[in-house]
């Protein structure tokens, strides 16, 4: 196996040191190290490989949008060494057979660790529990369950799911959206939606479900994870719950850190997403929540779509945007450059914490001798324009097209093997 020396960088942006990678692990840290290949990390921060708890890889069923292989390529290029593949595939990942298929496709791709997310309910229908125990006991070893794309709206079903997964320390990841309050919703409900004449998605539709579910989690004593939190009120509820010792975690997406609903005035469907882009006050609140640890992690909600699903009028367009390749640059732009977070905190929010929540023992490890060599080398100073046709994803629906973002992944290592070198896929 090829050995690598990463030289000239700083570990978590703090300590200057070289790393030697041999036989899949970090074998030495120091200076004057020798290896087969030297990776120049001058001006770069060295971080543990990123872990995404919320990725849509679309396979099986929508290979026109993404495959496990193309999504793995996008993940590696973004510095990720592990992604959790959401269950809203065709067929739905609600059985051991489907999650094992996704898991095996990830192993065949070999670029990142692909951890399937199991559905909470059969067919995402919200009426009966999926094969939670069978998926947990399968070769895929599922520990995260979600109907993402749809809310587990029935309180009794949600309670039973929390009770069930508690037995094997699983977690329910909830898409918090009260369906009756968001029928035909197109964007955030507020001043901009009124101006544009688009049906609104009110903040309370998210907050009401989160409030209900943290109380259910407290009652059951189980783990709850809140997907793509997007409002100031949601941050307040999570902060309240944590202060009372409720076992809840939450994520925010890069696009909810970066954009406000003002961009919808362009009527460009590239900005149509669920939950919708919110107000400037909401963006300020989720940034503060991420900085102080109320929000535990950044998760991409990478949602690829073929061009025909976005190149249409707003009302007919699909919800969602890609995010794997740009996530670290967006966190750099919104949180690090502003002084709100250090690189050590970025490692916590994008590697250590998501690995803990997902119970992935092989990921989110410290950069110490003997640790698995899952590593990303990131230059925060390089500025590059986002060109959609150059992305590794099979889809081009990035909302950052034409923007210049700070930072570039120089190298990614998965289990000691280089998947990206000099900014390009190996």
C-alpha positions as a Markdown table, in Angstrom:
| # | Residue | x | y | z |
|---|---|---|---|---|
| 1 | Unk | 0.0 | 0.0 | 0.0 |
| 2 | Unk | 1.4 | 3.4 | -1.0 |
| 3 | Unk | 2.6 | 5.5 | 2.0 |
| 4 | Unk | 2.0 | 9.3 | 2.1 |
| 5 | Unk | 3.6 | 12.2 | 4.0 |
| 6 | Unk | 1.5 | 15.3 | 4.4 |
| 7 | Unk | 3.9 | 18.1 | 5.1 |
| 8 | Unk | 3.7 | 21.8 | 5.8 |
| 9 | Unk | 0.1 | 21.9 | 7.2 |
| 10 | Unk | -1.4 | 22.5 | 10.6 |
| 11 | Unk | -3.4 | 20.0 | 12.5 |
| 12 | Unk | -6.9 | 21.5 | 13.1 |
| 13 | Unk | -5.3 | 24.9 | 12.3 |
| 14 | Unk | -3.3 | 24.9 | 15.5 |
| 15 | Unk | -0.2 | 22.7 | 15.5 |
| 16 | Unk | 2.3 | 22.5 | 12.7 |
| 17 | Unk | 3.3 | 18.9 | 12.1 |
| 18 | Unk | 3.8 | 16.4 | 9.3 |
| 19 | Unk | 1.8 | 13.2 | 9.1 |
| 20 | Unk | 2.9 | 9.8 | 7.8 |
| 21 | Unk | 0.2 | 7.5 | 6.4 |
| 22 | Unk | 1.0 | 3.8 | 6.2 |
| 23 | Unk | -1.2 | 0.7 | 6.0 |
| 24 | Unk | -4.4 | 2.6 | 6.4 |
| 25 | Unk | -3.5 | 4.5 | 9.6 |
| 26 | Unk | -1.6 | 7.5 | 10.8 |
| 27 | Unk | 1.8 | 5.8 | 11.6 |
| 28 | Unk | 3.8 | 8.9 | 12.7 |
| 29 | Unk | 3.4 | 12.6 | 13.5 |
| 30 | Unk | 6.5 | 14.8 | 13.6 |
| 31 | Unk | 9.1 | 16.2 | 11.2 |
| 32 | Unk | 11.5 | 14.8 | 8.6 |
| 33 | Unk | 9.1 | 11.9 | 7.9 |
| 34 | Unk | 9.6 | 9.8 | 4.7 |
| 35 | Unk | 7.0 | 8.2 | 2.5 |
| 36 | Unk | 6.3 | 7.1 | -1.1 |
| 37 | Unk | 4.3 | 10.3 | -2.0 |
| 38 | Unk | 4.7 | 13.7 | -0.5 |
| 39 | Unk | 1.6 | 15.9 | -0.2 |
| 40 | Unk | 2.4 | 19.6 | 0.1 |
| 41 | Unk | 0.0 | 21.1 | 2.6 |
| 42 | Unk | 1.6 | 24.5 | 2.9 |
| 43 | Unk | -1.0 | 27.0 | 4.0 |
| 44 | Unk | -3.5 | 24.2 | 4.7 |
| 45 | Unk | -5.4 | 22.9 | 7.7 |
| 46 | Unk | -5.5 | 19.2 | 8.2 |
| 47 | Unk | -8.8 | 17.8 | 9.5 |
| 48 | Unk | -10.3 | 14.4 | 10.2 |
| 49 | Unk | -12.3 | 13.2 | 7.2 |
| 50 | Unk | -15.7 | 14.8 | 7.1 |
| 51 | Unk | -18.9 | 12.8 | 8.0 |
| 52 | Unk | -22.2 | 13.7 | 6.4 |
| 53 | Unk | -25.3 | 12.5 | 8.3 |
| 54 | Unk | -27.7 | 13.6 | 5.5 |
| 55 | Unk | -27.0 | 12.7 | 1.9 |
| 56 | Unk | -29.3 | 11.7 | -0.9 |
| 57 | Unk | -27.5 | 9.3 | -3.3 |
| 58 | Unk | -30.8 | 8.4 | -5.2 |
| 59 | Unk | -29.7 | 4.8 | -6.0 |
| 60 | Unk | -31.7 | 2.6 | -6.4 |
| 61 | Unk | -34.3 | 4.1 | -8.6 |
| 62 | Unk | -33.1 | 7.6 | -9.7 |
| 63 | Unk | -29.8 | 6.9 | -11.2 |
| 64 | Unk | -30.5 | 9.7 | -13.7 |
| 65 | Unk | -29.9 | 12.1 | -10.7 |
| 66 | Unk | -27.1 | 10.4 | -8.8 |
| 67 | Unk | -25.6 | 7.0 | -8.2 |
| 68 | Unk | -23.7 | 5.7 | -5.1 |
| 69 | Unk | -20.6 | 6.0 | -7.2 |
| 70 | Unk | -21.1 | 9.5 | -8.5 |
| 71 | Unk | -22.2 | 10.7 | -5.1 |
| 72 | Unk | -19.2 | 9.1 | -3.5 |
| 73 | Unk | -17.0 | 11.0 | -6.0 |
| 74 | Unk | -18.7 | 14.2 | -5.0 |
| 75 | Unk | -18.2 | 13.4 | -1.4 |
| 76 | Unk | -14.5 | 12.7 | -1.7 |
| 77 | Unk | -14.0 | 15.9 | -3.6 |
| 78 | Unk | -15.7 | 17.7 | -0.8 |
| 79 | Unk | -13.4 | 16.2 | 1.9 |
| 80 | Unk | -15.9 | 13.6 | 3.1 |
| 81 | Unk | -14.9 | 10.1 | 4.1 |
| 82 | Unk | -18.3 | 8.9 | 5.3 |
| 83 | Unk | -21.8 | 9.7 | 4.1 |
| 84 | Unk | -25.2 | 8.5 | 5.3 |
| 85 | Unk | -27.5 | 7.7 | 2.4 |
| 86 | Unk | -31.1 | 8.7 | 3.0 |
| 87 | Unk | -33.9 | 6.2 | 2.6 |
| 88 | Unk | -36.2 | 8.0 | 0.0 |
| 89 | Unk | -35.0 | 5.8 | -2.9 |
| 90 | Unk | -37.1 | 3.6 | -5.2 |
| 91 | Unk | -37.7 | 1.1 | -3.7 |
| 92 | Unk | -37.6 | 2.8 | -0.3 |
| 93 | Unk | -34.9 | 1.6 | 2.0 |
| 94 | Unk | -37.4 | 0.2 | 4.5 |
| 95 | Unk | -36.0 | -3.4 | 4.6 |
| 96 | Unk | -32.8 | -5.2 | 5.2 |
| 97 | Unk | -32.5 | -6.1 | 1.5 |
| 98 | Unk | -32.5 | -2.5 | 0.2 |
| 99 | Unk | -30.1 | -1.1 | 2.9 |
| 100 | Unk | -27.7 | -4.0 | 2.2 |
| 101 | Unk | -27.8 | -3.2 | -1.5 |
| 102 | Unk | -26.9 | 0.5 | -0.9 |
| 103 | Unk | -24.2 | -0.6 | 1.6 |
| 104 | Unk | -22.6 | -3.0 | -1.0 |
| 105 | Unk | -22.7 | -0.4 | -3.7 |
| 106 | Unk | -20.8 | 1.9 | -1.4 |
| 107 | Unk | -18.2 | -0.8 | -0.8 |
| 108 | Unk | -17.8 | -1.3 | -4.5 |
| 109 | Unk | -17.3 | 2.4 | -5.1 |
| 110 | Unk | -14.6 | 2.4 | -2.4 |
| 111 | Unk | -14.3 | 6.2 | -2.1 |
| 112 | Unk | -16.1 | 6.9 | 1.1 |
| 113 | Unk | -17.8 | 4.8 | 3.8 |
| 114 | Unk | -21.5 | 4.7 | 2.8 |
| 115 | Unk | -23.8 | 4.2 | 5.7 |
| 116 | Unk | -27.5 | 3.6 | 4.7 |
| 117 | Unk | -30.2 | 5.4 | 6.6 |
| 118 | Unk | -33.3 | 3.2 | 7.1 |
| 119 | Unk | -36.8 | 4.4 | 6.7 |
| 120 | Unk | -38.9 | 4.9 | 9.8 |
| 121 | Unk | -42.1 | 3.8 | 8.2 |
| 122 | Unk | -43.0 | 1.4 | 5.3 |
| 123 | Unk | -42.7 | 3.2 | 2.0 |
| 124 | Unk | -42.3 | 6.5 | 3.9 |
| 125 | Unk | -46.1 | 6.3 | 4.3 |
| 126 | Unk | -46.2 | 7.3 | 7.9 |
| 127 | Unk | -48.7 | 4.5 | 8.8 |
| 128 | Unk | -46.7 | 1.5 | 10.0 |
| 129 | Unk | -43.1 | 1.0 | 11.2 |
| 130 | Unk | -40.5 | -0.3 | 8.7 |
| 131 | Unk | -38.2 | -3.3 | 9.4 |
| 132 | Unk | -36.2 | -1.3 | 12.0 |
| 133 | Unk | -34.7 | -4.3 | 13.8 |
| 134 | Unk | -33.9 | -6.2 | 10.6 |
| 135 | Unk | -32.1 | -3.2 | 9.2 |
| 136 | Unk | -30.2 | -2.7 | 12.4 |
| 137 | Unk | -29.1 | -6.4 | 12.4 |
| 138 | Unk | -28.2 | -6.5 | 8.7 |
| 139 | Unk | -24.8 | -6.3 | 7.2 |
| 140 | Unk | -25.4 | -2.5 | 6.8 |
| 141 | Unk | -25.6 | -2.2 | 10.6 |
| 142 | Unk | -28.1 | 0.7 | 10.3 |
| 143 | Unk | -28.3 | 3.0 | 13.3 |
| 144 | Unk | -29.9 | 6.1 | 11.8 |
| 145 | Unk | -33.6 | 6.0 | 10.7 |
| 146 | Unk | -35.4 | 8.8 | 8.8 |
| 147 | Unk | -38.4 | 9.4 | 6.5 |
| 148 | Unk | -36.6 | 12.5 | 5.3 |
| 149 | Unk | -38.5 | 14.2 | 2.6 |
| 150 | Unk | -41.6 | 13.5 | 4.6 |
| 151 | Unk | -42.4 | 14.1 | 8.3 |
| 152 | Unk | -43.3 | 11.3 | 10.7 |
| 153 | Unk | -46.4 | 13.3 | 11.4 |
| 154 | Unk | -48.3 | 10.7 | 13.6 |
| 155 | Unk | -47.3 | 11.2 | 17.2 |
| 156 | Unk | -48.1 | 7.6 | 18.1 |
| 157 | Unk | -46.0 | 6.2 | 15.2 |
| 158 | Unk | -43.1 | 8.6 | 16.2 |
| 159 | Unk | -43.3 | 7.4 | 19.8 |
| 160 | Unk | -43.2 | 3.7 | 18.8 |
| 161 | Unk | -40.2 | 4.4 | 16.6 |
| 162 | Unk | -38.3 | 6.1 | 19.4 |
| 163 | Unk | -39.1 | 3.2 | 21.7 |
| 164 | Unk | -38.0 | 0.6 | 19.1 |
| 165 | Unk | -34.6 | 2.1 | 18.2 |
| 166 | Unk | -33.8 | 2.7 | 21.9 |
| 167 | Unk | -33.2 | -1.0 | 22.2 |
| 168 | Unk | -30.1 | -0.9 | 20.0 |
| 169 | Unk | -29.1 | 2.8 | 20.6 |
| 170 | Unk | -30.4 | 3.9 | 17.3 |
| 171 | Unk | -31.6 | 7.4 | 16.5 |
| 172 | Unk | -34.7 | 8.8 | 14.7 |
| 173 | Unk | -33.8 | 11.7 | 12.4 |
| 174 | Unk | -36.9 | 13.7 | 11.9 |
| 175 | Unk | -37.8 | 15.9 | 8.9 |
| 176 | Unk | -39.7 | 18.5 | 11.0 |
| 177 | Unk | -42.6 | 19.6 | 8.8 |
| 178 | Unk | -46.2 | 19.7 | 9.9 |
| 179 | Unk | -47.9 | 18.7 | 6.6 |
| 180 | Unk | -51.2 | 20.5 | 7.1 |
| 181 | Unk | -49.4 | 23.8 | 7.6 |
| 182 | Unk | -47.3 | 23.4 | 4.5 |
| 183 | Unk | -49.8 | 22.2 | 1.8 |
| 184 | Unk | -48.6 | 23.5 | -1.6 |
| 185 | Unk | -45.9 | 25.6 | 0.1 |
| 186 | Unk | -43.3 | 27.0 | -2.2 |
| 187 | Unk | -41.0 | 29.1 | -0.1 |
| 188 | Unk | -40.6 | 30.6 | 3.4 |
| 189 | Unk | -43.8 | 32.4 | 4.6 |
| 190 | Unk | -43.0 | 36.1 | 5.1 |
| 191 | Unk | -42.5 | 39.4 | 3.4 |
| 192 | Unk | -40.9 | 37.9 | 0.3 |
| 193 | Unk | -43.5 | 35.3 | -0.3 |
| 194 | Unk | -46.2 | 37.9 | 0.0 |
| 195 | Unk | -44.4 | 40.1 | -2.5 |
| 196 | Unk | -43.9 | 37.2 | -5.0 |
| 197 | Unk | -47.3 | 35.7 | -4.6 |
| 198 | Unk | -45.9 | 32.2 | -3.7 |
| 199 | Unk | -47.5 | 30.0 | -1.1 |
| 200 | Unk | -45.7 | 30.2 | 2.2 |
| 201 | Unk | -44.0 | 27.6 | 4.4 |
| 202 | Unk | -44.3 | 29.1 | 8.0 |
| 203 | Unk | -41.6 | 28.7 | 10.6 |
| 204 | Unk | -44.1 | 27.3 | 13.1 |
| 205 | Unk | -44.6 | 24.2 | 10.8 |
| 206 | Unk | -41.1 | 23.2 | 11.7 |
| 207 | Unk | -41.1 | 24.4 | 15.3 |
| 208 | Unk | -44.3 | 22.6 | 16.2 |
| 209 | Unk | -43.0 | 19.2 | 15.2 |
| 210 | Unk | -39.6 | 19.8 | 17.0 |
| 211 | Unk | -41.4 | 20.8 | 20.2 |
| 212 | Unk | -43.6 | 17.7 | 20.1 |
| 213 | Unk | -40.7 | 15.4 | 19.3 |
| 214 | Unk | -38.3 | 16.6 | 22.0 |
| 215 | Unk | -41.1 | 15.9 | 24.5 |
| 216 | Unk | -41.7 | 12.5 | 23.1 |
| 217 | Unk | -37.9 | 11.8 | 23.2 |
| 218 | Unk | -37.9 | 12.9 | 26.9 |
| 219 | Unk | -40.9 | 10.7 | 27.6 |
| 220 | Unk | -39.3 | 7.6 | 26.0 |
| 221 | Unk | -35.7 | 8.3 | 26.9 |
| 222 | Unk | -34.6 | 7.8 | 23.4 |
| 223 | Unk | -32.3 | 9.7 | 21.0 |
| 224 | Unk | -33.8 | 12.2 | 18.6 |
| 225 | Unk | -32.0 | 14.0 | 15.8 |
| 226 | Unk | -33.5 | 17.0 | 14.0 |
| 227 | Unk | -32.8 | 17.3 | 10.3 |
| 228 | Unk | -32.0 | 20.6 | 8.5 |
| 229 | Unk | -33.1 | 23.0 | 11.3 |
| 230 | Unk | -33.7 | 26.4 | 9.7 |
| 231 | Unk | -35.5 | 28.9 | 12.0 |
| 232 | Unk | -34.6 | 31.0 | 15.0 |
| 233 | Unk | -37.5 | 29.4 | 16.9 |
| 234 | Unk | -36.2 | 25.9 | 16.3 |
| 235 | Unk | -32.8 | 26.9 | 17.7 |
| 236 | Unk | -34.6 | 28.2 | 20.9 |
| 237 | Unk | -36.5 | 24.9 | 21.3 |
| 238 | Unk | -33.3 | 22.8 | 20.9 |
| 239 | Unk | -31.5 | 25.0 | 23.4 |
| 240 | Unk | -34.5 | 24.6 | 25.8 |
| 241 | Unk | -34.5 | 20.8 | 25.4 |
| 242 | Unk | -30.7 | 20.4 | 25.9 |
| 243 | Unk | -30.9 | 22.5 | 29.1 |
| 244 | Unk | -33.3 | 20.0 | 30.4 |
| 245 | Unk | -31.1 | 17.0 | 29.6 |
| 246 | Unk | -33.3 | 15.7 | 26.7 |
| 247 | Unk | -31.2 | 13.5 | 24.3 |
| 248 | Unk | -31.6 | 15.6 | 21.2 |
| 249 | Unk | -29.2 | 16.6 | 18.5 |
| 250 | Unk | -29.7 | 18.9 | 15.5 |
| 251 | Unk | -28.1 | 19.7 | 12.2 |
| 252 | Unk | -28.0 | 22.8 | 9.9 |
| 253 | Unk | -27.2 | 22.7 | 6.2 |
| 254 | Unk | -24.6 | 24.9 | 4.5 |
| 255 | Unk | -27.3 | 26.6 | 2.4 |
| 256 | Unk | -29.3 | 27.6 | 5.5 |
| 257 | Unk | -26.1 | 29.2 | 6.8 |
| 258 | Unk | -25.4 | 31.1 | 3.6 |
| 259 | Unk | -28.6 | 32.2 | 1.8 |
| 260 | Unk | -31.7 | 34.1 | 2.8 |
| 261 | Unk | -35.1 | 34.0 | 1.1 |
| 262 | Unk | -34.3 | 37.2 | -0.7 |
| 263 | Unk | -32.6 | 35.1 | -3.5 |
| 264 | Unk | -36.1 | 33.7 | -4.4 |
| 265 | Unk | -36.9 | 37.0 | -6.0 |
| 266 | Unk | -35.0 | 35.7 | -9.0 |
| 267 | Unk | -37.6 | 32.9 | -9.4 |
| 268 | Unk | -34.7 | 30.7 | -10.1 |
| 269 | Unk | -35.7 | 27.1 | -9.1 |
| 270 | Unk | -32.1 | 26.4 | -8.1 |
| 271 | Unk | -33.1 | 28.0 | -4.8 |
| 272 | Unk | -36.2 | 25.9 | -4.2 |
| 273 | Unk | -35.5 | 23.7 | -1.2 |
| 274 | Unk | -37.2 | 22.0 | 1.7 |
| 275 | Unk | -37.2 | 23.4 | 4.3 |
| 276 | Unk | -37.1 | 26.7 | 2.5 |
| 277 | Unk | -34.4 | 29.4 | 2.7 |
| 278 | Unk | -35.4 | 31.6 | 5.6 |
| 279 | Unk | -34.9 | 35.3 | 6.7 |
| 280 | Unk | -31.7 | 37.1 | 7.6 |
| 281 | Unk | -32.8 | 36.8 | 11.3 |
| 282 | Unk | -33.1 | 33.1 | 11.0 |
| 283 | Unk | -29.7 | 32.8 | 9.3 |
| 284 | Unk | -28.1 | 34.8 | 12.1 |
| 285 | Unk | -29.8 | 32.5 | 14.7 |
| 286 | Unk | -28.6 | 29.3 | 13.1 |
| 287 | Unk | -25.1 | 30.6 | 12.8 |
| 288 | Unk | -25.1 | 31.5 | 16.5 |
| 289 | Unk | -26.6 | 28.1 | 17.4 |
| 290 | Unk | -23.9 | 26.3 | 15.4 |
| 291 | Unk | -21.2 | 28.4 | 17.0 |
| 292 | Unk | -22.3 | 27.8 | 20.6 |
| 293 | Unk | -23.0 | 24.1 | 20.1 |
| 294 | Unk | -26.8 | 24.2 | 20.3 |
| 295 | Unk | -26.7 | 22.9 | 16.8 |
| 296 | Unk | -24.4 | 19.9 | 16.9 |
| 297 | Unk | -23.5 | 19.4 | 13.3 |
| 298 | Unk | -23.4 | 20.6 | 9.7 |
| 299 | Unk | -25.1 | 18.2 | 7.3 |
| 300 | Unk | -25.4 | 18.8 | 3.6 |
| 301 | Unk | -28.8 | 17.5 | 2.6 |
| 302 | Unk | -27.1 | 16.9 | -0.8 |
| 303 | Unk | -30.2 | 16.5 | -3.0 |
| 304 | Unk | -29.2 | 16.0 | -6.7 |
| 305 | Unk | -31.8 | 16.4 | -9.5 |
| 306 | Unk | -31.6 | 15.9 | -13.3 |
| 307 | Unk | -31.8 | 19.2 | -15.3 |
| 308 | Unk | -35.4 | 18.7 | -16.3 |
| 309 | Unk | -36.5 | 18.8 | -12.7 |
| 310 | Unk | -35.0 | 22.2 | -12.2 |
| 311 | Unk | -35.0 | 23.8 | -15.6 |
| 312 | Unk | -38.7 | 24.7 | -15.4 |
| 313 | Unk | -41.1 | 27.1 | -13.8 |
| 314 | Unk | -40.8 | 27.5 | -10.0 |
| 315 | Unk | -44.0 | 25.7 | -9.0 |
| 316 | Unk | -43.1 | 22.6 | -11.1 |
| 317 | Unk | -39.5 | 22.4 | -9.9 |
| 318 | Unk | -38.3 | 19.8 | -7.5 |
| 319 | Unk | -37.1 | 20.7 | -4.0 |
| 320 | Unk | -33.4 | 20.4 | -3.2 |
| 321 | Unk | -29.8 | 21.4 | -4.1 |
| 322 | Unk | -26.4 | 19.7 | -4.2 |
| 323 | Unk | -24.0 | 20.4 | -1.4 |
| 324 | Unk | -21.2 | 17.9 | -0.8 |
| 325 | Unk | -18.5 | 19.6 | -2.8 |
| 326 | Unk | -19.1 | 23.1 | -1.4 |
| 327 | Unk | -19.9 | 22.4 | 2.2 |
| 328 | Unk | -16.5 | 23.0 | 3.7 |
| 329 | Unk | -16.0 | 26.3 | 1.7 |
| 330 | Unk | -19.4 | 27.5 | 2.9 |
| 331 | Unk | -18.6 | 26.8 | 6.5 |
| 332 | Unk | -15.2 | 28.5 | 6.0 |
| 333 | Unk | -17.0 | 31.6 | 4.5 |
| 334 | Unk | -19.8 | 31.9 | 7.1 |
| 335 | Unk | -18.3 | 30.6 | 10.3 |
| 336 | Unk | -14.5 | 30.6 | 10.2 |
| 337 | Unk | -13.7 | 33.8 | 8.4 |
| 338 | Unk | -16.2 | 35.6 | 10.5 |
| 339 | Unk | -14.3 | 34.4 | 13.7 |
| 340 | Unk | -17.4 | 32.6 | 14.9 |
| 341 | Unk | -15.7 | 29.2 | 14.9 |
| 342 | Unk | -12.2 | 27.7 | 15.0 |
| 343 | Unk | -11.0 | 24.8 | 12.8 |
| 344 | Unk | -11.1 | 22.6 | 15.9 |
| 345 | Unk | -14.8 | 23.4 | 16.2 |
| 346 | Unk | -15.3 | 22.7 | 12.5 |
| 347 | Unk | -13.8 | 19.3 | 13.1 |
| 348 | Unk | -16.2 | 18.7 | 15.9 |
| 349 | Unk | -19.3 | 19.8 | 13.9 |
| 350 | Unk | -18.3 | 18.1 | 10.7 |
| 351 | Unk | -16.5 | 14.9 | 11.8 |
| 352 | Unk | -16.4 | 14.0 | 15.5 |
| 353 | Unk | -20.1 | 14.8 | 16.3 |
| 354 | Unk | -21.8 | 13.3 | 13.2 |
| 355 | Unk | -19.7 | 10.1 | 13.7 |
| 356 | Unk | -20.9 | 9.9 | 17.3 |
| 357 | Unk | -24.5 | 10.5 | 16.4 |
| 358 | Unk | -24.4 | 7.9 | 13.6 |
| 359 | Unk | -22.5 | 5.4 | 15.7 |
| 360 | Unk | -19.7 | 5.1 | 13.1 |
| 361 | Unk | -16.7 | 3.8 | 15.0 |
| 362 | Unk | -14.3 | 4.0 | 12.1 |
| 363 | Unk | -14.9 | 7.7 | 11.5 |
| 364 | Unk | -14.5 | 11.0 | 13.4 |
| 365 | Unk | -11.3 | 9.9 | 15.1 |
| 366 | Unk | -8.6 | 12.3 | 16.4 |
| 367 | Unk | -5.5 | 12.9 | 14.3 |
| 368 | Unk | -3.2 | 10.8 | 16.5 |
| 369 | Unk | -0.8 | 7.9 | 15.8 |
| 370 | Unk | -2.7 | 4.7 | 15.2 |
| 371 | Unk | -6.0 | 6.4 | 14.2 |
| 372 | Unk | -7.6 | 5.4 | 10.8 |
| 373 | Unk | -6.2 | 7.6 | 8.1 |
| 374 | Unk | -9.4 | 9.4 | 7.2 |
| 375 | Unk | -8.2 | 12.9 | 6.5 |
| 376 | Unk | -8.9 | 16.0 | 4.5 |
| 377 | Unk | -6.3 | 18.7 | 3.6 |
| 378 | Unk | -8.0 | 22.0 | 3.1 |
| 379 | Unk | -6.6 | 25.3 | 1.9 |
| 380 | Unk | -8.8 | 28.0 | 3.3 |
| 381 | Unk | -7.2 | 30.8 | 1.3 |
| 382 | Unk | -7.7 | 29.6 | -2.3 |
| 383 | Unk | -10.7 | 31.3 | -3.9 |
| 384 | Unk | -12.4 | 29.5 | -6.8 |
| 385 | Unk | -15.5 | 30.0 | -8.9 |
| 386 | Unk | -18.1 | 27.3 | -8.7 |
| 387 | Unk | -18.7 | 26.0 | -12.2 |
| 388 | Unk | -21.6 | 23.5 | -12.2 |
| 389 | Unk | -20.5 | 21.5 | -15.2 |
| 390 | Unk | -17.2 | 20.8 | -13.4 |
| 391 | Unk | -18.8 | 19.2 | -10.4 |
| 392 | Unk | -18.3 | 15.5 | -9.6 |
| 393 | Unk | -22.0 | 14.9 | -8.9 |
| 394 | Unk | -24.1 | 13.5 | -11.7 |
| 395 | Unk | -26.4 | 16.5 | -11.2 |
| 396 | Unk | -25.7 | 20.2 | -11.6 |
| 397 | Unk | -28.2 | 21.8 | -9.3 |
| 398 | Unk | -25.7 | 23.7 | -7.1 |
| 399 | Unk | -27.0 | 27.0 | -5.8 |
| 400 | Unk | -23.4 | 28.4 | -5.8 |
| 401 | Unk | -22.9 | 28.3 | -9.5 |
| 402 | Unk | -21.0 | 31.5 | -10.6 |
| 403 | Unk | -20.1 | 32.4 | -7.1 |
| 404 | Unk | -16.5 | 32.6 | -5.9 |
| 405 | Unk | -16.1 | 30.7 | -2.6 |
| 406 | Unk | -13.1 | 30.6 | -0.2 |
| 407 | Unk | -11.2 | 27.4 | 0.2 |
| 408 | Unk | -10.4 | 24.2 | -1.7 |
| 409 | Unk | -10.0 | 20.6 | -0.7 |
| 410 | Unk | -6.4 | 19.8 | -1.7 |
| 411 | Unk | -6.4 | 16.1 | -0.7 |
| 412 | Unk | -8.7 | 13.5 | 0.8 |
| 413 | Unk | -7.6 | 10.2 | 2.3 |
| 414 | Unk | -10.1 | 7.3 | 3.0 |
| 415 | Unk | -8.7 | 4.5 | 5.0 |
| 416 | Unk | -5.2 | 5.5 | 4.1 |
| 417 | Unk | -5.8 | 5.7 | 0.3 |
| 418 | Unk | -5.8 | 9.0 | -1.5 |
| 419 | Unk | -9.1 | 9.7 | -3.2 |
| 420 | Unk | -8.3 | 13.3 | -4.0 |
| 421 | Unk | -4.8 | 14.8 | -4.7 |
| 422 | Unk | -4.0 | 18.3 | -5.8 |
| 423 | Unk | -7.7 | 19.1 | -5.8 |
| 424 | Unk | -8.6 | 16.4 | -8.3 |
| 425 | Unk | -10.1 | 12.9 | -7.9 |
| 426 | Unk | -7.5 | 10.2 | -8.1 |
